[in-house]
């Protein structure tokens, strides 16, 4: 069997964490594993929706409360399943996130995602392991998220290291 050096993700933008929570609940009800789902955004945006951020943290990481979110922080953080600290700091601001994304995506896609996060929106990422998961995730994200759903392949080592997902 050949080893695939890439990880495939469905990406979608949501306006707020309540929309993210609705989409994630539907993804989990459709048998996608919570540990395949990540939510990225500015720390201040998560702090502004603290109760929903806590609930998202419980679903995707199977932990309790998300600790100490700063309302004045522009850091880009991620709620995801892993053995480290929750939330994970991805980078110091959306400008740095944009640079990282432009290394992996087209400039147009990277700029749109970066602009959304800079405006206080959130990025949902769902790791996909099969065509069935891709169809399921895409259908659910299209129903619950703003705009389009994109599917991208990332180098496995880079995505895990750079984005902590």
ABEGO torsion letter per residue (X at the ends): XBBBABBBBBBBBBABAAAAAAAAAAAAAAGBBAAABBBBBBAAAAAABAAAAAAAAAAAAGBBBBBGBBAABABBBBBBBBABBOBBBABABAAAAAAAAAAABBAAAAAAAAAAAAAGBBBBBBBBABAAAAAAAAAAAAAABBEBBBBBBBBAAAAAAAAGX
